[in-house]
Amino acid sequence: MKIVKLLLLLAISGSIYAQTIVPLPEFTKIEMDAPIKLQLVSGSTNKATWESNSTDYSFKVLNGTLMVEYAGSGINKSETVKVYFSNLTAIKIDGVSDISMGEGSIIAGDAFELNTDGASKVNLKTEVKTLKIDADGASKINIQGKADIANITIDGACKLYGNELKCNSLKVNADGSTYFNVNASETLEINADGAAKGIYTGNPVNKRINVSGVSNIVDANTGESMADERAQSNDDTTRITVGKKKVIIIEEGSGIRIETEEGDEKCCGNESKRYDLKKVYAGFELGMSQLMSPNFNSKLPTGYDFLDCRVEKSWFYGLNLLEGDLQLVKNKLAITTGLGMEFLNLRFNTDQLLIANVNTVSADSGLTAFSKNKMYNYNLNVPLLIKFAPRTKKDRNNFHFAVGVVGTFKAYSHLRTESTALGYQQESKIKDDYNINPFRLTATARIGYGWFRAFANYSLTPYFNQENGNPDIRLFSAGITLIPFQDF
């Protein structure tokens, strides 16, 4: 028994010895793009701790901002790094970072700002007078606590769970295929574009809700739904037949219900069942994009360096809703088409600002330093593919391959900038067509096995129109399907 106790004591001592503690200078902001799990702990000292003796983590404080870096390979979610803070006013994260709060910890003060990009995961508790949240990409944010005034902007495919954040005055701007739930007691303003979905509670005394596209906002207390004014008020039913598949689209008030039926299959002689082939287009996609010269030349034409993109921040999100097949070789080969939406973000690697309301693609001299200079497009896509996706009664997850073209219609575009050059945060959102071609044709190749699906797209037509001497610039993108849709 004494030997067992001794071994236990040695093990505990070893784990304590392995813990790493790094004192930190005073900071009020955090910036990180490290793919690690970070836990924030409120207290009176500033330090970072983790349980191992790993040297992969580094911390640097510059002008009151703590920059967290990770030199390891891959995503590290097996170890939690704790950062102790005394006062925190802002957090900015990129990529797939994961930030949460320690038990009993809270971010308190006059103001707090959260800025996320990529597919980060955030779980925070605040008690502040003014709260600002700006989320891009596929971030997932869970926030609790209190805020007198809150201003929330979400883009792309972000999800924000804020029904446990009690706000007096709240403003939400939602673009793309975002989802949010919020809580406001006095004043509520919601502006929803694209395919945004939202729920609000708290019985706000004053509310103003603007909805466009296929967005839908619901009052959690009454079930009242606010959708695009173009939506039909009467129920309607549409039936579509694709081969043996019958698709029934039923419009019920402001919602849509989709049902499917199998038709009768009768044949004589040798009976051979026709199976639905694996879907290669339908699903939720995530990828990165780049503008380039024709023939896959990554160097842009002379004089157009202001169009150079930061690939790691030029994300796009695709929500491909429908896919139908015309089988050419039973259970193996088919012609495929469908319908999808794309939310494209091109993050420019320059301080030069594209000029709106002109007939040529041009930019200013770049005298203002931007922290964000981003072009946003909302596109509708229709594919035409030849698909090889063998299907048997027992297995629908075999290897698949598809090639073809995608027709794109640009429905909306704006340029969004942010700058702190004057010592305070400045933001702008300028709507214009920026000489972007409204119709484009893109070559696509898609490949996959089992649950994994990858694709690459290359524009066969210029990104900008060719009038008035505009440059011939193509769009290249590649990504994966995060959530495949197998059936309607």
N, C-alpha and C positions, 0 to 999 in steps of 0.2 A: 504493500500500500504506500509506503514511503517513497518507493521508486516511481510509482505512478504519479504521486503528487509532485515529485521533483521534475518529472518530464513535463507535466502540465505547466508548472511554473516557468520552465525553460521555454516552452512554446509561446506562453503569454508574453514573456520578456522579449522573445524574438520578434513577435508581431508589433510590439510597441517600438522596438528598436528600428523596425522597417519603416515606420511612419516618417514621412518627410514633411517638414514645416518650413515655409519660406516667408519671412517678414516682408511686408510690402509698404512702400511709401503711401502717403495719403492720396486717395483717388475718389472721384465722384462719378466717373463714367467707365463703362466696360465695352471693349470691342473684341470680337472673336470670330474666327471662321474655322475653328478647330473642331474636328468630328469627335468630340468627347462629351462626357456627361458632367455638367457643372452644377453644383449646389451652392446657393447663396445663403449665407448665415449673417443676420444682423447682430451687431455688437459694438464694442468700444475700440477694438483694434482692427488693423488691416493686415491680413495674412492669407496664405494659401496652404492647404494641407492635403495630403493623400496617403493612403495606407501602405503603398509599396515604396521602394527606393528608386523607382524609375526616374530617369533623367530626360524623358521625352517631353516633359512639360516645361514651358518657359513663360515668364511673366515680366513685362516691362511697363513702367509708368512714365508717360510722357504728357506734359501739360495737363495733369490731372486725369488722364485716361489710362486705364489698365488694359493692356493688349495681351491677350492669352493666345499662345501658340502651341502647336503640337507637332513634334518631329517624328512620331511613330508612323507606322504604315497601316492603312485601312482605318475603319471606324472603331473606336475604342469605347464600348458601352459597358465593359466588364468592371471598370473602376470609376468611382465617383471622386472628383476633385472638389474640395470645399473652399470657397472664397469668402472670407469674413470681411464685412464692410461696416463702416460707421455712418456713411452718408452716400446715397446713390441717387443720381438724377437722370441717368440715361444708360440704355443698353443697345448696342448695335451688333447684330449677328448675321453671318452669311452661311450658306451651305447647309449642312445637316447637323448643326450643333443642337445640344439638348441642355436646357437650363431650367432649374426648378428651385424652390425655396426650402430651406431647412425648417423643421417643425418649430412653430412658434415665431418664425421670422417674418418680418413685414418691411416693405419699402415705404417709408413715410417721409413727408416733407411738403414743400410748396408745389413742386412740379416734378413730373417724371415722364420720360419719353422712351418708347420702345420702337426699334426699327429692325425688321427682319427681312431676309431675302433667301431664296432657295427653299429647302424642305426642312427648315428648322422646327424644333419642338420646344414650346415655352410654357411654363406653369408658374405664375407669379401671384403674389398678394400685395396689394397697395392700399395706402391710406393717404391720399394727396388732394390738394386743391385743384390742380390742373393735370390731366393725363392726356398724352398723345400717343397713338399707336399707328404705325405705318408698316403694313405687311405686304410683301410681294411673294410670288412663287406659290409653293404648296405648303407654306408654314401652317402649323397647328398651334393655336394659342389658347390657353385656359387662364383666365384672370379673375381674381376675386377681390373683395374688399370694398373700398369707398373712393369716390372721386366727385368733387363738386362739379367740375366741368371736364368732359371727355370729348376728344376729337379722334375718330377712328377712320382710317383709310385702308381698305383691303383690296388686293388685285389678284388676278390669276385664278388659282384654285385654293386659296387660303380658307381656313376654317377658324373662326373665333368664337369661343364659348365664354360669354360674359354675362350670363344671367345672374351670377352671384356677385357681380360688380355693381353696387348700388350707386347710381349717378343722379345728380339733380338735373343737370343740363347735358345732353348728349347729341353729337352729330356723327352720322355714319355715311361714308362714301364707299360703295361696293361696286366693283367692276368684275367682269369675267364670270367664271362659274363658282364664285365664292359662296360660303355659308356663314351665317352669324346668328347668335342670339344675345340680346342685350336687355338692360333694365334701366329705365329712366322714370323719375317721379314728377318732374316739373315740365321740362322742355325736351322734345325729341324731334330731330330732323334726319331723314333718311333719303339718300339719293342712290338708287339702284339701277345699274346698267347691265346689258348683256344677259347672262343667265343666273344672276345673283338670287340667292334665297335667304330670307331672314325672318326671325321671330323676335317680337319685342314684348316686354311685360313691364309692370310698374304703374300702369294707369296714368301716363303723363297728361298733365293739364293742357299743355299746348303741343300740338304735333303737326308736322308737315312732312309728307311722304311723296316723293317723286319716283315713279317707276317707268322704265322703258325696256324695250326688247322683250325677252321672255322671263324677266325677273318676277318674283312674287314675294310679297311681304305680308306676314300674318300677325294679328294681335292675339297673343297667347291667352288672354283673359276672355275674349269674346269669340275667337275663331274668325274674326273679320279678316278678309283677304283683300289685299290691294295688288292688282296686276296691271299689265299694260292695257291702256284704254282701248286698244284695238281688239282685245279678246272678245269673243262672242259670249253673250249672256245666256243664250239658249243651248241646251245639250244638243250635240250633233254626233253622228256616227259615220265613219268612213271605213269601207272594207277594201282590202287589197289582197290579191291572190298572187303568190310567187311560187310557181310549180304546184306542189301538193300542200304548201303552207298557206293558210288564210290568216291575215293579220287584220284585227278589228281595232280601230282607233276610236275611242269613245270620249268626247269632250263633255265634262261634267262641271258646269259652272266655270271656275277658273282653273280647274285641274284637267289632266289628261290621263286616261286609263287605257292601257294597251293589253289586248288579249290575243291569244293565238289558238288556232284550231287545225287539226290534221284532217286533210281531205280523204275521201275513200280511195283505196288503192286496190285496183282489180286488174289482173292480167291472166293470161292463159298460158298453158304450157309450163315452162320452167319459171317459177316465181322468184324474182330477185328484188329485194327491198332497197329503196333509194333512201340513204341516210343524209341528214343535214351535215354538210361539211363543217370543219372547224372554222370559226371566225378568225380572220387575219386583220381586219380593219376596225371593227367595233370595239370600243373600250376607252379608257382614260389614259392618255399618253403624256409623257414628259420627255423633253429633250433640249438641246442647245442649238443655236443657229449662228451663222456667220455670213456677212456679205463679201463677195469676191468677184474677180474678173471672170470672163467666160473661160471654159475649158479647165475648170478647177484650179485656176491661178489665184492663189491667196493674196497676191499683191494687187492693190486697187489701182485704177488708172491715175496717172499723174494729175495732181491738183485736187484729188478727192480723198485725201488721207483722213479728212474729218468724218468719213463714213466707216472707219475702222472700228470693229466691235470687240468688246471684251467677251470672249466666248463663254467664260465661266459664269458670267452674269446675264448672258443673252438667252434666257430660258423661254420656252414656249410650252403651252399646255393644250392638248387636243381632247375634245369630248366628242367622240364619234358615236352617234346614237343609233344609226341604222346600218344594216348590212344584209344584202340579199344576193342569192346565187342563181345562175342559170347553168346547170351541170352539162358539160360537154362529154365527159367520160364518167359514167356513173360511179359515185362514191370516191372519185379521185381528182378530176379536173373540172374547173368551172370558171365562168366569167362572173365577176363580182362587182357590185356597185353599192352605193349607200349614201349617207349624209352625215356630215360632222361639222363641228365648230372648232376654231383654232384661236388661241389667245397668244399673240406673238409679241415678245419684248426684246428689242435690240438695244443693248446698253453701249453707247458710244464711248470710245477710249480717247476722248478729246474734250476740250473746253469750248470748241467752236459750236455755235448754236445754228441749227438749220433755220433758214429764213422761210416764213410762211407767206402765202399769197403772192408768189412769184412764179413765173413760167419755167424757170430753170432750177435745177438742184444746186443750191448754193448755201454758204454758211458765213457767219460773221467772222471777225478777226480773232475771237476767242480771248477777249480781255478779262472776262469774268471766270473765276475758278468755280467749277461745278463739282459737287459731291455726287450728283446723279444727273445724267444726261441720257434720256431713254425714249426711244420710239415705240409706241404701242399700236398694234394692229388687231382688229377683230375680224376674222375671216370665216367664210362659209366654204366648205370643201365637199366636192362630189368626186369619188374615185371611179376608175374603170380599170379593173385588174384581171389578169389571168392567174388563177390560183391553183396550185397543186397541194392538196391537203387530204391524203388518204384517210378514209373513215371506215371502220368496221363496226359490227354490233357491239363488241366489247371494248374497243379502243378508239377514242376520238382525239387523243393527245399525241399523235405521232408527229414526225417532222413535217413542217409545212414551208412553202416558199411561194411568193407572189411578186409579180412585176407588173407595171402599168403606169398610168398617169393619174394625176389628181387635178381637177379644175378648181381654181380658187377665185372667189369673189371677195374683195376687200370691202367690208360693210362700214368700217369706221377706223379712224386713225387720229392719234394725238401725240404731241411731244411733251414730255414731262421733265422738268429740271428742278434741282435743289441746289442751294448755295448758302454758304456761311461767310462769304467774302467780306461782307459789311459788318461782321461781328454778331449777326443774328440770323436765324433760319429764314430763308426766302424760298418760296415754292411757286412754280408756275405750271399751267397745263394749257397748251395751245392746240386747239383743234384745227386741222387743215388736212388736205389730201397730200401735201408735200410731193406732188408729181409722181406718186406711187401708182403703178398700173392697177386699175380696178379689177381686171381679169388677168389671171396668170395660169400657165400650164406647167406642171411639175412632174418630173419622172420620179418614181418611187420603187424601192425594192424592200421586201419584207421577208424575214426569215425567223424561224422559231422551232422550239421543241418543248413539248410539255407545257408548263406554265410560262416559260420564257419566250418573249417576243421582242425583236429588235427591228429597226427600220432606218433607212436613209433616204433623204429627198434632195433632189437637185432641180432648180428652176430652169425650165427650157425656154422661158420667155423672160425678158429683163424685169427686174424689180421696179425700176422707174420707167415711165413712158419715154419714148425715143424722140419726142417732139422737142424742138428748140435746142438741139445739140446735147441733150442729157446723156450721161454715160451709160454704157451697157454693163450693168452690174447684176450678178445673179445671187440668189439666196440658196445656201446649202444648210441642211439641218439633219440631225440624227438623234435617235433616242430609243426609248423602250416603252412598252405598254405596261403601265403599273397595275391597272385593273382591267382585265379583259372581260368583254361581254359575250358570253357564249350563245345566249338565246335572246330573242326579242323581249 
